[in-house]
Amino acid sequence: CIYQNSSLNNHFLDSRIDKRILVCFPSFNFLNTNLTPTMMKLAVLAAVAGSAAGFAPTTTIKATTALSAKSQALPFLESPPNCEGYVGNVGFDPFRFSDFAPVDFLREAELKHGRICMMAWLGWVSVDCGLRVLPVPEALEGVTAATAHDASVEQGGLSQMFLWFSLLEIIDGIAIQQMLEGSGRQPGDFGLDGGLLRGKSDAYIEEMKLKEITHCRLAMLAFSGVVTQAVLTQGPFPYV
């Protein structure tokens, strides 16, 4: 890209300016300027320095705290910052799912699984305590909570349950999508409080939310435990 004007090249040679600067400035009209050779050198050096600055790494200053907050549940790990402000947050996110997934979605999943496990634990124990919903299909006579699954698949009742639960999941999916788009819906809120929270203070509502999420977490552990114990002992409740 060296400028091919011979008269311009001769001018630079006579002025003792390095001919190589034309590589970077092939179209600059030096002949029509009133600059002295020294001034032209300074102008070229300033331009080269300015363009070289574009390749220099930039320094980004981030505000950091001297000591990172530690997790209440796992004191040897840092507390996940995205979970701050959520009811029941104790900093338990060892795999840091909250770093790349919306926490509203994670809280929705936690509440859903917890509510299911609360009902599942009660249903499991009720069956093994002898409770039944009449009339009992012949194919389900004498089943226990541990053997009811396979029997229900053969009888066909579980297929109907799968259909209805799929419909509920579709409705839930629409609500979650709207929530993530900023509808203002709170995670797990389907408006099914039966009016018990109407007119209550924010502190009371927060307290009830804390109780629910605490029972949800306990129920997930309890259901895992009751299934394991029931299969291992093959006995009735309390599976000892």
C-alpha positions as CSV (number, residue, x, y, z in Angstrom):
1,C,0.0,0.0,0.0
2,I,3.0,2.3,-0.4
3,Y,2.1,5.5,-2.2
4,Q,3.4,5.3,-5.8
5,N,3.8,9.1,-6.5
6,S,7.5,9.5,-7.3
7,S,7.5,13.2,-6.7
8,L,6.0,12.7,-3.2
9,N,8.6,10.0,-2.5
10,N,11.4,12.3,-3.6
11,H,10.1,15.1,-1.4
12,F,10.2,12.8,1.6
13,L,13.7,11.6,0.8
14,D,14.9,15.2,0.4
15,S,13.3,16.0,3.8
16,R,15.0,13.0,5.3
17,I,11.7,11.5,6.5
18,D,11.6,7.7,6.6
19,K,9.8,6.5,3.5
20,R,8.2,3.6,5.4
21,I,5.6,5.9,7.0
22,L,3.9,5.9,3.6
23,V,2.8,2.3,4.3
24,C,0.5,3.6,7.0
25,F,-0.6,6.8,5.3
26,P,-0.8,6.2,1.6
27,S,-3.5,8.8,0.8
28,F,-2.4,11.7,3.0
29,N,-1.5,14.7,1.0
30,F,1.7,15.9,2.6
31,L,2.6,18.2,-0.4
32,N,-0.4,20.5,0.1
33,T,0.3,21.2,3.8
34,N,2.5,23.9,5.3
35,L,4.1,21.6,7.8
36,T,7.9,21.5,8.3
37,P,9.6,18.1,8.2
38,T,9.9,18.1,12.0
39,M,6.2,18.9,12.4
40,M,5.2,16.2,9.9
41,K,7.3,13.7,11.9
42,L,5.5,14.7,15.1
43,A,2.1,14.4,13.4
44,V,2.9,11.0,12.0
45,L,4.2,9.7,15.4
46,A,1.1,11.1,17.2
47,A,-1.2,9.3,14.7
48,V,0.7,6.1,14.9
49,A,0.6,6.2,18.7
50,G,-3.1,6.9,18.7
51,S,-3.8,3.9,16.4
52,A,-1.6,1.6,18.4
53,A,-3.6,2.5,21.5
54,G,-6.6,0.7,19.9
55,F,-4.7,-2.6,20.3
56,A,-3.8,-2.1,23.9
57,P,-5.8,-4.2,26.5
58,T,-8.5,-2.2,28.4
59,T,-8.7,-2.4,32.1
60,T,-12.1,-3.0,33.6
61,I,-12.5,-2.1,37.3
62,K,-15.1,-4.1,39.1
63,A,-16.4,-3.3,42.6
64,T,-15.6,-6.2,44.9
65,T,-15.9,-6.7,48.6
66,A,-12.9,-7.5,50.7
67,L,-14.6,-10.7,52.1
68,S,-17.1,-12.7,50.1
69,A,-20.2,-13.7,52.1
70,K,-20.2,-17.4,53.1
71,S,-23.1,-19.8,52.7
72,Q,-25.1,-20.3,55.8
73,A,-25.8,-24.0,54.8
74,L,-22.3,-24.7,53.5
75,P,-19.9,-22.4,55.3
76,F,-16.9,-23.6,53.3
77,L,-18.5,-22.2,50.1
78,E,-19.4,-18.7,49.0
79,S,-23.1,-17.8,49.2
80,P,-24.7,-17.7,45.7
81,P,-25.4,-14.0,45.1
82,N,-28.4,-14.5,42.8
83,C,-30.4,-16.2,45.6
84,E,-30.3,-13.2,47.8
85,G,-33.7,-11.8,48.7
86,Y,-35.6,-15.1,48.3
87,V,-37.6,-16.5,51.2
88,G,-35.8,-19.4,52.9
89,N,-32.5,-18.7,51.3
90,V,-29.6,-20.3,53.3
91,G,-27.0,-20.1,50.5
92,F,-27.5,-23.8,49.4
93,D,-26.5,-24.0,45.8
94,P,-23.3,-26.1,45.7
95,F,-23.5,-26.6,41.9
96,R,-24.2,-22.9,41.3
97,F,-27.3,-23.5,39.2
98,S,-28.4,-20.0,40.1
99,D,-25.4,-18.6,38.1
100,F,-26.9,-19.6,34.7
101,A,-30.6,-20.4,35.4
102,P,-33.3,-17.9,36.4
103,V,-33.8,-18.2,40.2
104,D,-37.5,-17.7,39.8
105,F,-37.6,-20.9,37.6
106,L,-35.5,-22.8,40.2
107,R,-37.8,-21.7,43.0
108,E,-40.8,-22.7,41.0
109,A,-39.3,-26.2,40.6
110,E,-38.4,-26.4,44.3
111,L,-41.9,-25.6,45.4
112,K,-43.5,-27.9,42.8
113,H,-41.4,-30.9,43.8
114,G,-41.8,-30.1,47.5
115,R,-45.6,-29.9,47.3
116,I,-45.8,-33.2,45.3
117,C,-43.6,-34.9,47.9
118,M,-45.8,-33.6,50.8
119,M,-48.8,-35.3,49.1
120,A,-46.7,-38.3,48.0
121,W,-45.5,-39.0,51.5
122,L,-49.0,-38.8,52.9
123,G,-50.4,-41.0,50.2
124,W,-47.6,-43.6,50.5
125,V,-48.1,-44.0,54.3
126,S,-51.9,-43.9,54.0
127,V,-51.9,-46.9,51.6
128,D,-49.6,-48.9,54.0
129,C,-51.9,-48.0,56.9
130,G,-54.8,-49.6,55.1
131,L,-56.6,-46.6,53.8
132,R,-58.3,-47.0,50.4
133,V,-60.5,-44.9,48.1
134,L,-63.6,-47.0,47.4
135,P,-64.4,-48.8,45.2
136,V,-61.0,-50.5,44.9
137,P,-60.4,-52.1,41.5
138,E,-59.9,-55.8,41.6
139,A,-56.5,-55.5,40.1
140,L,-55.4,-53.3,43.0
141,E,-56.6,-55.5,45.8
142,G,-54.0,-56.2,48.4
143,V,-51.3,-54.0,47.0
144,T,-48.9,-52.0,49.1
145,A,-47.4,-48.6,48.4
146,A,-44.3,-50.2,47.0
147,T,-46.2,-52.6,44.7
148,A,-49.0,-50.2,43.6
149,H,-47.0,-48.7,40.7
150,D,-46.6,-51.9,38.6
151,A,-50.1,-53.0,39.4
152,S,-51.5,-49.6,38.4
153,V,-49.6,-49.7,35.1
154,E,-51.2,-53.1,34.2
155,Q,-54.6,-52.0,35.4
156,G,-54.5,-48.8,33.3
157,G,-55.1,-46.3,36.1
158,L,-51.6,-44.8,36.0
159,S,-52.1,-43.9,32.3
160,Q,-55.1,-41.8,33.2
161,M,-53.1,-40.0,35.9
162,F,-50.2,-39.4,33.4
163,L,-52.7,-37.7,31.0
164,W,-54.2,-35.4,33.7
165,F,-50.8,-34.5,35.1
166,S,-49.5,-33.7,31.6
167,L,-52.4,-31.2,31.2
168,L,-51.5,-29.6,34.5
169,E,-47.8,-29.3,33.4
170,I,-48.9,-27.5,30.2
171,I,-50.9,-25.0,32.3
172,D,-48.0,-24.6,34.7
173,G,-45.5,-24.1,31.8
174,I,-47.6,-21.2,30.4
175,A,-47.6,-19.6,33.9
176,I,-43.8,-20.0,34.2
177,Q,-43.2,-18.5,30.8
178,Q,-45.3,-15.5,31.6
179,M,-43.5,-15.1,34.9
180,L,-40.1,-15.2,33.3
181,E,-41.3,-12.5,30.8
182,G,-42.1,-10.2,33.7
183,S,-45.8,-10.8,34.4
184,G,-45.2,-10.1,38.1
185,R,-46.3,-13.6,39.2
186,Q,-44.5,-15.0,42.2
187,P,-42.9,-18.5,41.8
188,G,-45.4,-21.2,42.8
189,D,-48.3,-18.7,43.1
190,F,-51.5,-20.1,41.5
191,G,-53.9,-18.1,43.7
192,L,-55.0,-21.1,45.6
193,D,-54.6,-19.8,49.1
194,G,-58.4,-20.1,49.8
195,G,-58.5,-16.5,51.0
196,L,-56.3,-17.3,54.0
197,L,-53.8,-14.6,53.0
198,R,-56.2,-11.9,52.0
199,G,-55.7,-8.8,54.1
200,K,-52.7,-10.2,55.9
201,S,-49.5,-8.2,56.5
202,D,-46.4,-8.7,54.4
203,A,-44.6,-10.0,57.4
204,Y,-47.3,-12.7,57.9
205,I,-47.2,-13.7,54.3
206,E,-43.4,-14.0,54.3
207,E,-43.6,-16.2,57.4
208,M,-46.1,-18.5,55.7
209,K,-43.9,-18.7,52.6
210,L,-41.0,-19.6,54.8
211,K,-43.0,-22.4,56.5
212,E,-44.1,-23.7,53.1
213,I,-40.6,-23.9,51.6
214,T,-39.2,-25.4,54.8
215,H,-41.9,-28.2,54.7
216,C,-41.3,-28.7,51.0
217,R,-37.6,-29.3,51.6
218,L,-38.3,-31.7,54.5
219,A,-40.9,-33.5,52.4
220,M,-38.5,-34.2,49.6
221,L,-36.1,-35.8,52.0
222,A,-38.9,-37.6,53.9
223,F,-40.3,-39.1,50.7
224,S,-36.9,-40.4,49.6
225,G,-36.5,-41.9,53.0
226,V,-39.9,-43.6,53.3
227,V,-39.6,-45.2,49.8
228,T,-36.1,-46.5,50.7
229,Q,-37.2,-47.9,54.1
230,A,-40.4,-49.4,52.7
231,V,-38.6,-51.3,50.0
232,L,-35.8,-52.5,52.3
233,T,-38.1,-53.7,55.1
234,Q,-41.1,-54.9,52.9
235,G,-43.2,-54.2,55.9
236,P,-46.1,-51.9,56.9
237,F,-45.7,-48.5,58.4
238,P,-43.5,-47.5,60.2
239,Y,-41.2,-49.8,58.2
240,V,-39.0,-51.1,61.0
